[in-house]
Amino acid sequence: MAGSHPYFNLPDFTQPSPPSTPPSLPSHQRCRPSDATKGLLVALLGGGLPAGFVGPFSRMAYQASHFPSLELLICRCLFHLPIALLLKLRGDPLLGPPDVRARACLHALLNVLSIGCAYSAVQVVPAGNAATVRKGSSTMCSALLALCLESQGLSGYDWCGLLGSTLGLIIIVGPGLGTLQEGTTGLYTALGYVLAFLGGLALSLGLLVYRSLDFPSCLPTVAFLFGLVGLVGSVPGLFVLQTPVLPNDPLSWSCVGAVGILALVSFVCVSYAVTKVHPALVCAVLHSEVVVALMLQYYVLYETVAPSDIMGAGVVLGSIAIITAQNLSCEKEGQVEE
């Protein structure tokens, strides 16, 4: 028949054509983010950004009702204790397996010391400067410790990002260190910077210890131990070293609650990220906390932000971009990343 000839089999343009769908890749060719990419993104979005609110909120609580640093640490530790319910439901020991229990407790102690130093420092120096010194010391100490103890090297781009972020922190805090006042005020300010540095050192040691822990319920266990060790150490110290305060204004309690929730989120995300990527790179990405703290310091606390702070924040952001771009990669499903 004539209708069967190929020249007569023309498409019917009066009927709507089915929607075109892009060809799907075979399962073995699909890409997913690599472990390094996931670790850096979690550290940036879940670790650095929430942590940037902690310092300014802590300072607001202190300015509103002279909320002492140890009492703030106790309130933060209380948010970690409900994790015990999760461990009980899973049937895991609260303190971890016996063979790693000592290291898990050491990790909790180092984190408690780091947070205690940070909360004490933020009460005598600007929140942005305290976060700057703490993050800078944690980054360089993490790089040196991992290089010496783990023999884990970094690429040239990673070192460029690390040195750039450290340079940005020096630009931020350098002018303030050069104009310390003499007398009691200057002594307290210098002590605040020393505490911030020690807090960064303790943080880097804690991250290194955490990388050595390897058991199924590692993350919830160390989160619970942080709350437990923090309470055991802070409650006696509060009554010996400081005077407990019971604020009666909603602002103080709102700040304390925000500090507890945001700090818990940051703690969990940083602990996860450090198992996926080099701890020095995690600390470098956490420098985003400094930028957030400086913004809140200016817009919320109405504290002066110098031009050097803005310049240093720009250098920090550029360095974070270098580190993130260098480590952004994907791997094909079904393949194991080397």
C-alpha positions as a LaTeX table, in Angstrom:
\begin{tabular}{lrrr}
\hline
Residue & $x$ (\AA) & $y$ (\AA) & $z$ (\AA) \\
\hline
Met1 & 0.00 & 0.00 & 0.00 \\
Ala2 & 1.10 & 3.56 & $-0.57$ \\
Gly3 & 0.65 & 4.45 & 3.07 \\
Ser4 & 3.25 & 1.91 & 4.03 \\
His5 & 5.97 & 3.58 & 1.98 \\
Pro6 & 8.56 & 5.28 & 4.22 \\
Tyr7 & 8.08 & 8.61 & 2.46 \\
Phe8 & 4.43 & 8.60 & 3.49 \\
Asn9 & 5.09 & 7.78 & 7.19 \\
Leu10 & 5.39 & 11.43 & 8.24 \\
Pro11 & 4.95 & 12.48 & 11.87 \\
Asp12 & 1.61 & 13.83 & 12.92 \\
Phe13 & 2.34 & 17.43 & 13.90 \\
Thr14 & $-1.20$ & 17.89 & 15.21 \\
Gln15 & $-0.48$ & 15.66 & 18.22 \\
Pro16 & 1.61 & 17.00 & 21.12 \\
Ser17 & 5.03 & 15.42 & 21.28 \\
Pro18 & 5.98 & 13.64 & 24.48 \\
Pro19 & 8.29 & 15.62 & 26.77 \\
Ser20 & 11.93 & 14.95 & 26.16 \\
Thr21 & 13.85 & 13.56 & 29.10 \\
Pro22 & 17.61 & 13.86 & 29.35 \\
Pro23 & 19.38 & 10.56 & 29.09 \\
Ser24 & 20.23 & 9.18 & 32.48 \\
Leu25 & 23.76 & 8.16 & 33.18 \\
Pro26 & 24.46 & 4.56 & 34.05 \\
Ser27 & 24.73 & 3.93 & 37.75 \\
His28 & 28.48 & 3.36 & 37.53 \\
Gln29 & 28.98 & 6.83 & 35.93 \\
Arg30 & 27.01 & 8.92 & 38.44 \\
Cys31 & 29.07 & 11.14 & 40.69 \\
Arg32 & 28.61 & 11.94 & 44.35 \\
Pro33 & 30.60 & 14.35 & 46.53 \\
Ser34 & 33.84 & 12.95 & 47.85 \\
Asp35 & 34.50 & 12.58 & 51.57 \\
Ala36 & 36.74 & 15.66 & 51.57 \\
Thr37 & 34.03 & 17.74 & 49.89 \\
Lys38 & 31.36 & 16.59 & 52.34 \\
Gly39 & 33.66 & 17.22 & 55.29 \\
Leu40 & 34.49 & 20.77 & 54.23 \\
Leu41 & 30.88 & 21.68 & 53.47 \\
Val42 & 29.69 & 20.29 & 56.81 \\
Ala43 & 32.48 & 22.18 & 58.61 \\
Leu44 & 31.59 & 25.42 & 56.81 \\
Leu45 & 27.79 & 25.35 & 57.00 \\
Gly46 & 27.28 & 23.36 & 60.19 \\
Gly47 & 30.44 & 24.19 & 62.12 \\
Gly48 & 31.68 & 27.68 & 61.31 \\
Leu49 & 28.48 & 29.61 & 60.67 \\
Pro50 & 26.60 & 28.53 & 63.85 \\
Ala51 & 29.75 & 28.94 & 65.95 \\
Gly52 & 30.04 & 32.54 & 64.79 \\
Phe53 & 26.91 & 33.38 & 66.80 \\
Val54 & 28.18 & 31.77 & 70.01 \\
Gly55 & 30.75 & 34.42 & 70.93 \\
Pro56 & 28.49 & 37.47 & 70.44 \\
Phe57 & 25.59 & 35.77 & 72.25 \\
Ser58 & 27.91 & 34.89 & 75.13 \\
Arg59 & 29.02 & 38.51 & 75.34 \\
Met60 & 25.40 & 39.70 & 75.25 \\
Ala61 & 24.55 & 37.41 & 78.18 \\
Tyr62 & 27.53 & 38.75 & 80.11 \\
Gln63 & 26.67 & 42.38 & 79.37 \\
Ala64 & 23.00 & 41.90 & 80.29 \\
Ser65 & 23.41 & 40.08 & 83.61 \\
His66 & 27.15 & 39.44 & 84.14 \\
Phe67 & 26.56 & 35.76 & 83.37 \\
Pro68 & 29.85 & 34.03 & 84.37 \\
Ser69 & 31.71 & 31.92 & 81.84 \\
Leu70 & 31.65 & 28.72 & 83.91 \\
Glu71 & 27.89 & 28.98 & 84.37 \\
Leu72 & 27.50 & 29.43 & 80.62 \\
Leu73 & 29.64 & 26.33 & 80.08 \\
Ile74 & 27.42 & 24.39 & 82.50 \\
Cys75 & 24.30 & 25.43 & 80.61 \\
Arg76 & 25.90 & 24.36 & 77.35 \\
Cys77 & 26.86 & 20.97 & 78.81 \\
Leu78 & 23.25 & 20.38 & 79.83 \\
Phe79 & 22.27 & 20.34 & 76.15 \\
His80 & 24.64 & 17.39 & 75.60 \\
Leu81 & 23.22 & 15.15 & 78.32 \\
Pro82 & 20.00 & 14.07 & 76.49 \\
Ile83 & 22.25 & 12.26 & 74.00 \\
Ala84 & 22.44 & 9.55 & 76.69 \\
Leu85 & 18.90 & 8.53 & 75.68 \\
Leu86 & 20.08 & 7.87 & 72.13 \\
Leu87 & 22.95 & 5.73 & 73.39 \\
Lys88 & 20.61 & 3.77 & 75.66 \\
Leu89 & 18.16 & 3.15 & 72.82 \\
Arg90 & 20.98 & 1.82 & 70.68 \\
Gly91 & 22.29 & $-0.34$ & 73.51 \\
Asp92 & 25.73 & 1.33 & 73.50 \\
Pro93 & 27.75 & 2.02 & 76.67 \\
Leu94 & 27.51 & 5.64 & 77.76 \\
Leu95 & 31.26 & 6.01 & 78.26 \\
Gly96 & 32.30 & 4.08 & 75.17 \\
Pro97 & 34.11 & 0.75 & 74.85 \\
Pro98 & 36.58 & 0.05 & 77.69 \\
Asp99 & 39.64 & 0.04 & 75.43 \\
Val100 & 39.06 & 3.61 & 74.17 \\
Arg101 & 37.31 & 5.06 & 77.21 \\
Ala102 & 40.39 & 6.92 & 78.45 \\
Arg103 & 40.98 & 8.61 & 75.09 \\
Ala104 & 37.31 & 9.51 & 74.78 \\
Cys105 & 37.39 & 11.17 & 78.20 \\
Leu106 & 40.64 & 12.96 & 77.26 \\
His107 & 38.93 & 14.30 & 74.14 \\
Ala108 & 36.04 & 15.58 & 76.25 \\
Leu109 & 38.41 & 17.20 & 78.75 \\
Leu110 & 40.36 & 18.99 & 76.02 \\
Asn111 & 37.16 & 20.33 & 74.49 \\
Val112 & 35.89 & 21.52 & 77.86 \\
Leu113 & 39.18 & 23.37 & 78.44 \\
Ser114 & 38.99 & 24.88 & 74.96 \\
Ile115 & 35.42 & 26.11 & 75.41 \\
Gly116 & 36.11 & 27.37 & 78.94 \\
Cys117 & 39.07 & 29.41 & 77.70 \\
Ala118 & 37.00 & 30.77 & 74.81 \\
Tyr119 & 34.10 & 31.84 & 77.04 \\
Ser120 & 36.48 & 33.50 & 79.50 \\
Ala121 & 38.34 & 35.32 & 76.72 \\
Val122 & 35.21 & 36.70 & 75.08 \\
Gln123 & 34.29 & 38.52 & 78.30 \\
Val124 & 37.41 & 40.72 & 78.30 \\
Val125 & 38.22 & 41.11 & 74.58 \\
Pro126 & 35.94 & 41.69 & 71.57 \\
Ala127 & 34.17 & 38.57 & 70.39 \\
Gly128 & 35.64 & 38.76 & 66.89 \\
Asn129 & 39.21 & 39.10 & 68.17 \\
Ala130 & 38.81 & 36.22 & 70.62 \\
Ala131 & 37.48 & 33.96 & 67.87 \\
Thr132 & 40.31 & 35.11 & 65.61 \\
Val133 & 43.09 & 34.14 & 68.00 \\
Arg134 & 41.45 & 30.84 & 68.93 \\
Lys135 & 40.86 & 29.75 & 65.34 \\
Gly136 & 44.29 & 30.88 & 64.19 \\
Ser137 & 46.12 & 28.95 & 66.90 \\
Ser138 & 43.95 & 25.86 & 66.35 \\
Thr139 & 44.69 & 25.88 & 62.62 \\
Met140 & 48.46 & 26.13 & 62.86 \\
Cys141 & 48.66 & 23.71 & 65.80 \\
Ser142 & 46.50 & 21.19 & 63.91 \\
Ala143 & 48.73 & 21.43 & 60.86 \\
Leu144 & 51.93 & 20.99 & 62.88 \\
Leu145 & 50.56 & 18.19 & 65.07 \\
Ala146 & 49.16 & 16.23 & 62.13 \\
Leu147 & 52.43 & 16.69 & 60.24 \\
Cys148 & 54.59 & 15.56 & 63.17 \\
Leu149 & 52.43 & 12.86 & 64.76 \\
Glu150 & 50.44 & 11.48 & 61.82 \\
Ser151 & 52.90 & 12.21 & 58.99 \\
Gln152 & 49.92 & 13.54 & 57.06 \\
Gly153 & 51.03 & 16.14 & 54.54 \\
Leu154 & 49.13 & 18.87 & 52.73 \\
Ser155 & 49.18 & 19.99 & 49.12 \\
Gly156 & 50.65 & 23.30 & 48.03 \\
Tyr157 & 47.19 & 24.83 & 47.58 \\
Asp158 & 46.22 & 23.70 & 51.08 \\
Trp159 & 49.31 & 25.30 & 52.58 \\
Cys160 & 48.57 & 28.47 & 50.59 \\
Gly161 & 45.06 & 28.55 & 52.02 \\
Leu162 & 46.30 & 27.87 & 55.55 \\
Leu163 & 48.94 & 30.59 & 55.44 \\
Gly164 & 46.49 & 32.99 & 53.82 \\
Ser165 & 43.84 & 32.43 & 56.46 \\
Thr166 & 46.43 & 32.84 & 59.21 \\
Leu167 & 47.62 & 36.07 & 57.58 \\
Gly168 & 44.05 & 37.30 & 57.55 \\
Leu169 & 43.73 & 36.57 & 61.26 \\
Ile170 & 46.98 & 38.44 & 61.96 \\
Ile171 & 45.65 & 41.42 & 60.00 \\
Ile172 & 42.50 & 41.39 & 62.14 \\
Val173 & 44.07 & 41.04 & 65.57 \\
Gly174 & 47.49 & 42.62 & 65.01 \\
Pro175 & 46.56 & 46.30 & 65.48 \\
Gly176 & 44.67 & 45.45 & 68.68 \\
Leu177 & 47.68 & 43.66 & 70.15 \\
Gly178 & 49.90 & 46.63 & 69.39 \\
Thr179 & 47.71 & 49.09 & 71.30 \\
Leu180 & 47.18 & 47.26 & 74.60 \\
Gln181 & 46.61 & 49.66 & 77.46 \\
Glu182 & 48.93 & 49.71 & 80.42 \\
Gly183 & 47.74 & 48.77 & 83.87 \\
Thr184 & 44.97 & 46.45 & 84.95 \\
Thr185 & 42.86 & 46.86 & 81.81 \\
Gly186 & 45.75 & 45.98 & 79.54 \\
Leu187 & 46.66 & 43.01 & 81.73 \\
Tyr188 & 43.15 & 41.59 & 81.52 \\
Thr189 & 43.09 & 42.13 & 77.75 \\
Ala190 & 46.42 & 40.35 & 77.32 \\
Leu191 & 45.16 & 37.53 & 79.53 \\
Gly192 & 42.08 & 37.24 & 77.32 \\
Tyr193 & 44.24 & 36.78 & 74.23 \\
Val194 & 46.37 & 34.18 & 76.04 \\
Leu195 & 43.23 & 32.26 & 77.01 \\
Ala196 & 42.00 & 32.40 & 73.41 \\
Phe197 & 45.33 & 30.98 & 72.20 \\
Leu198 & 45.24 & 28.19 & 74.78 \\
Gly199 & 41.67 & 27.44 & 73.75 \\
Gly200 & 42.80 & 26.96 & 70.16 \\
Leu201 & 45.66 & 24.71 & 71.23 \\
Ala202 & 43.31 & 22.54 & 73.29 \\
Leu203 & 40.88 & 22.38 & 70.35 \\
Ser204 & 43.58 & 21.12 & 67.97 \\
Leu205 & 44.67 & 18.47 & 70.47 \\
Gly206 & 41.05 & 17.39 & 70.92 \\
Leu207 & 40.54 & 17.01 & 67.18 \\
Leu208 & 43.68 & 14.91 & 66.92 \\
Val209 & 42.53 & 12.64 & 69.73 \\
Tyr210 & 39.09 & 12.28 & 68.14 \\
Arg211 & 40.62 & 11.08 & 64.87 \\
Ser212 & 42.21 & 8.20 & 66.78 \\
Leu213 & 38.81 & 6.99 & 68.06 \\
Asp214 & 37.13 & 4.34 & 65.94 \\
Phe215 & 33.98 & 2.61 & 67.20 \\
Pro216 & 30.38 & 2.62 & 65.92 \\
Ser217 & 28.84 & 5.12 & 68.34 \\
Cys218 & 31.85 & 7.43 & 68.48 \\
Leu219 & 30.11 & 10.73 & 67.71 \\
Pro220 & 27.19 & 10.50 & 70.18 \\
Thr221 & 29.51 & 9.07 & 72.85 \\
Val222 & 31.99 & 11.94 & 72.72 \\
Ala223 & 29.13 & 14.45 & 72.61 \\
Phe224 & 27.66 & 12.97 & 75.79 \\
Leu225 & 31.08 & 12.77 & 77.47 \\
Phe226 & 31.64 & 16.44 & 76.74 \\
Gly227 & 28.52 & 17.31 & 78.70 \\
Leu228 & 29.35 & 14.93 & 81.54 \\
Val229 & 32.99 & 15.99 & 81.94 \\
Gly230 & 32.03 & 19.64 & 81.58 \\
Leu231 & 29.49 & 19.40 & 84.40 \\
Val232 & 31.82 & 17.50 & 86.71 \\
Gly233 & 34.59 & 20.04 & 86.23 \\
Ser234 & 32.58 & 23.25 & 85.99 \\
Val235 & 30.11 & 22.95 & 88.87 \\
Pro236 & 32.77 & 22.91 & 91.65 \\
Gly237 & 34.82 & 25.56 & 89.85 \\
Leu238 & 31.82 & 27.86 & 89.56 \\
Phe239 & 31.38 & 28.11 & 93.32 \\
Val240 & 35.13 & 28.40 & 93.97 \\
Leu241 & 36.26 & 30.78 & 91.22 \\
Gln242 & 33.10 & 32.69 & 90.29 \\
Thr243 & 29.77 & 33.76 & 91.70 \\
Pro244 & 26.66 & 32.03 & 90.29 \\
Val245 & 24.13 & 34.37 & 88.72 \\
Leu246 & 20.44 & 33.69 & 88.15 \\
Pro247 & 19.34 & 36.19 & 85.49 \\
Asn248 & 15.74 & 37.31 & 85.46 \\
Asp249 & 15.62 & 38.98 & 82.04 \\
Pro250 & 14.47 & 37.14 & 78.90 \\
Leu251 & 17.46 & 38.38 & 76.87 \\
Ser252 & 20.00 & 36.50 & 78.98 \\
Trp253 & 18.05 & 33.24 & 78.92 \\
Ser254 & 17.48 & 33.58 & 75.17 \\
Cys255 & 21.20 & 34.07 & 74.60 \\
Val256 & 22.06 & 31.10 & 76.84 \\
Gly257 & 19.60 & 28.85 & 75.02 \\
Ala258 & 20.89 & 29.96 & 71.62 \\
Val259 & 24.48 & 29.33 & 72.71 \\
Gly260 & 23.61 & 25.81 & 73.86 \\
Ile261 & 21.79 & 24.82 & 70.67 \\
Leu262 & 24.19 & 26.41 & 68.19 \\
Ala263 & 27.25 & 25.11 & 70.03 \\
Leu264 & 25.85 & 21.57 & 70.04 \\
Val265 & 25.23 & 21.72 & 66.28 \\
Ser266 & 28.73 & 23.06 & 65.69 \\
Phe267 & 30.30 & 20.40 & 67.93 \\
Val268 & 28.62 & 17.54 & 66.08 \\
Cys269 & 29.41 & 18.93 & 62.62 \\
Val270 & 33.07 & 19.61 & 63.40 \\
Ser271 & 33.49 & 16.14 & 64.92 \\
Tyr272 & 32.02 & 14.62 & 61.77 \\
Ala273 & 34.08 & 16.78 & 59.41 \\
Val274 & 37.41 & 15.98 & 61.05 \\
Thr275 & 36.95 & 12.29 & 60.19 \\
Lys276 & 36.60 & 13.16 & 56.49 \\
Val277 & 39.33 & 15.72 & 55.89 \\
His278 & 42.60 & 16.97 & 57.41 \\
Pro279 & 42.00 & 18.68 & 60.80 \\
Ala280 & 44.01 & 21.73 & 59.76 \\
Leu281 & 41.71 & 22.25 & 56.77 \\
Val282 & 38.67 & 21.87 & 59.02 \\
Cys283 & 40.05 & 24.54 & 61.36 \\
Ala284 & 40.83 & 26.80 & 58.39 \\
Val285 & 37.26 & 26.53 & 57.10 \\
Leu286 & 36.04 & 27.25 & 60.62 \\
His287 & 37.59 & 30.71 & 60.24 \\
Ser288 & 34.22 & 31.62 & 58.78 \\
Glu289 & 33.20 & 31.88 & 62.44 \\
Val290 & 35.43 & 34.95 & 62.69 \\
Val291 & 33.68 & 36.69 & 59.80 \\
Val292 & 30.24 & 35.98 & 61.28 \\
Ala293 & 31.39 & 37.15 & 64.72 \\
Leu294 & 32.75 & 40.40 & 63.28 \\
Met295 & 29.46 & 41.09 & 61.49 \\
Leu296 & 27.47 & 40.50 & 64.67 \\
Gln297 & 29.98 & 42.53 & 66.65 \\
Tyr298 & 29.26 & 45.51 & 64.40 \\
Tyr299 & 25.54 & 45.16 & 63.67 \\
Val300 & 24.29 & 43.64 & 66.96 \\
Leu301 & 26.77 & 44.59 & 69.68 \\
Tyr302 & 27.53 & 47.99 & 68.08 \\
Glu303 & 31.23 & 47.52 & 68.69 \\
Thr304 & 33.76 & 49.15 & 66.41 \\
Val305 & 35.06 & 47.15 & 63.46 \\
Ala306 & 38.33 & 48.59 & 62.15 \\
Pro307 & 39.30 & 48.67 & 58.46 \\
Ser308 & 41.94 & 46.06 & 59.26 \\
Asp309 & 39.15 & 43.76 & 60.47 \\
Ile310 & 37.35 & 44.08 & 57.13 \\
Met311 & 40.57 & 43.54 & 55.20 \\
Gly312 & 41.50 & 40.50 & 57.28 \\
Ala313 & 38.02 & 39.05 & 56.90 \\
Gly314 & 38.34 & 39.35 & 53.13 \\
Val315 & 41.68 & 37.53 & 53.19 \\
Val316 & 40.15 & 34.79 & 55.36 \\
Leu317 & 37.21 & 34.32 & 52.98 \\
Gly318 & 39.55 & 34.18 & 50.00 \\
Ser319 & 41.69 & 31.55 & 51.71 \\
Ile320 & 38.62 & 29.48 & 52.57 \\
Ala321 & 37.61 & 29.66 & 48.89 \\
Ile322 & 41.06 & 28.37 & 47.85 \\
Ile323 & 40.93 & 25.45 & 50.28 \\
Thr324 & 37.36 & 24.55 & 49.37 \\
Ala325 & 37.94 & 24.79 & 45.61 \\
Gln326 & 41.09 & 22.68 & 45.87 \\
Asn327 & 39.27 & 19.91 & 47.74 \\
Leu328 & 35.98 & 19.99 & 45.82 \\
Ser329 & 35.71 & 16.73 & 43.91 \\
Cys330 & 33.31 & 13.91 & 43.21 \\
Glu331 & 33.76 & 10.21 & 42.82 \\
Lys332 & 31.81 & 7.74 & 40.69 \\
Glu333 & 29.34 & 5.56 & 42.50 \\
Gly334 & 30.65 & 2.10 & 43.06 \\
Gln335 & 34.24 & 3.31 & 43.24 \\
Val336 & 36.23 & 3.86 & 46.41 \\
Glu337 & 38.02 & 7.15 & 46.75 \\
Glu338 & 41.74 & 6.76 & 47.15 \\
\hline
\end{tabular}
